[in-house]
Amino acid sequence: MSLKYAEERIKEALKLAGGNQARARKQIITWAFEDARLLQALTKHHLTGIAAYHIERVASGRAAKPKNAAPRPQKVQARKDDDFGMEILKAVANSDSAVFGLEGYTAPRKKGQASQQHIDAIRQMAARSKNKPPQK
């Protein structure tokens, strides 16, 4: 019943918003603050994930960390096979983790001089394209 109630309210919000999904989303959020039944219907299936996220955040100490504080160094410990999955999840959730493909990224260097071999190759290609008749 609760999912049906949420769907009815969503249809109502879409109708009020003229089909605009962004405005309908704002309306649903406003209603959810006032209507506990709607809030429960919307979050029921996601509650275990929400709770797990917040429990991990508090247990890891990220919840109490001030925004200006420098990241604390992590202790190096012998890893158990059981902890491997949790370490991957923490690395993904960590805001300081490396971005794939940018691990060793440094600022681009200044443009250097092209080699004479490169210049000659470009000139040869340009000369060949001038000698070819235009294609139709």
C-alpha positions in Angstrom: 0.0 0.0 0.0 2.8 2.5 0.8 4.4 2.2 -2.6 1.0 2.8 -4.3 0.5 5.9 -2.1 3.9 7.2 -3.1 3.1 6.6 -6.8 -0.2 8.4 -6.5 1.5 11.4 -4.9 4.2 11.4 -7.6 1.5 11.4 -10.3 -0.2 14.3 -8.5 3.1 16.3 -8.3 3.8 15.7 -12.0 0.3 16.9 -12.9 0.8 20.0 -10.7 4.2 20.6 -12.3 2.9 20.2 -15.8 5.1 17.2 -16.4 8.3 19.0 -15.4 10.2 16.4 -13.4 12.5 18.8 -11.6 9.6 20.8 -10.2 7.7 17.6 -9.4 10.8 16.4 -7.4 10.8 19.7 -5.4 7.1 19.3 -4.7 7.5 15.7 -3.5 10.4 16.7 -1.2 8.2 19.5 0.3 5.4 17.1 0.8 7.7 14.5 2.4 8.7 17.0 5.1 5.0 17.4 6.0 3.7 13.9 5.3 5.5 11.1 7.3 3.6 8.4 5.4 4.9 9.7 2.1 8.5 10.0 3.4 8.3 6.4 4.7 6.9 5.2 1.4 9.7 6.9 -0.5 12.6 5.7 1.7 11.4 2.3 2.9 13.4 0.3 0.3 16.5 2.4 0.7 16.6 2.6 4.5 19.1 -0.2 5.0 21.6 1.5 2.6 21.0 4.9 4.2 21.6 3.5 7.7 24.7 1.5 6.6 26.2 4.7 5.0 25.7 6.8 8.1 26.9 4.1 10.5 30.1 3.7 8.5 30.6 7.4 8.3 30.3 7.8 12.1 32.4 4.7 12.8 35.2 5.8 10.5 35.3 9.3 12.2 34.4 11.2 9.0 31.2 12.6 10.7 33.1 14.5 13.4 35.9 15.7 11.1 35.8 19.5 10.7 35.9 20.7 7.0 39.1 22.7 7.5 41.1 20.0 9.2 43.9 18.3 7.4 43.4 14.6 6.6 44.9 12.4 9.2 47.5 9.9 8.1 46.2 6.3 7.9 47.9 3.6 9.9 49.5 0.9 7.9 48.4 -2.5 9.1 48.7 -6.1 7.9 45.6 -6.6 5.9 43.3 -9.6 6.4 41.5 -11.1 3.5 38.2 -10.3 5.2 39.0 -6.6 5.2 39.8 -6.4 1.5 36.3 -5.5 0.4 35.8 -2.9 3.1 39.1 -1.3 2.2 37.9 -0.9 -1.4 34.7 0.6 -0.3 36.5 3.1 2.0 38.9 4.0 -0.9 35.9 4.7 -3.1 34.1 6.7 -0.5 37.2 8.7 0.5 37.2 12.2 -1.0 41.0 12.2 -1.1 41.3 9.0 -3.1 43.1 9.0 -6.5 40.9 9.3 -9.7 41.4 6.5 -12.2 43.7 7.6 -15.0 45.0 10.6 -13.0 47.1 8.9 -10.4 50.4 10.3 -11.6 48.9 13.4 -13.2 51.1 16.5 -13.3 50.5 19.9 -14.9 51.2 19.9 -18.7 54.7 21.0 -19.7 55.4 24.0 -21.9 55.4 23.3 -25.6 58.8 22.3 -26.8 60.4 22.8 -30.1 59.3 20.4 -32.9 62.1 18.3 -34.2 63.4 18.9 -37.7 62.3 15.3 -38.6 58.7 16.2 -37.6 58.8 19.5 -39.5 60.0 17.7 -42.7 57.3 15.0 -42.4 54.6 17.7 -42.1 56.0 19.5 -45.2 56.1 16.3 -47.2 52.4 15.6 -46.3 51.4 19.1 -47.3 53.3 18.9 -50.6 51.7 15.5 -51.5 48.2 16.9 -50.8 48.8 19.9 -53.1 49.9 17.5 -56.0 46.7 15.3 -55.7 43.7 16.3 -57.9 40.6 17.2 -55.8 38.2 14.3 -55.2 34.6 14.5 -56.2 
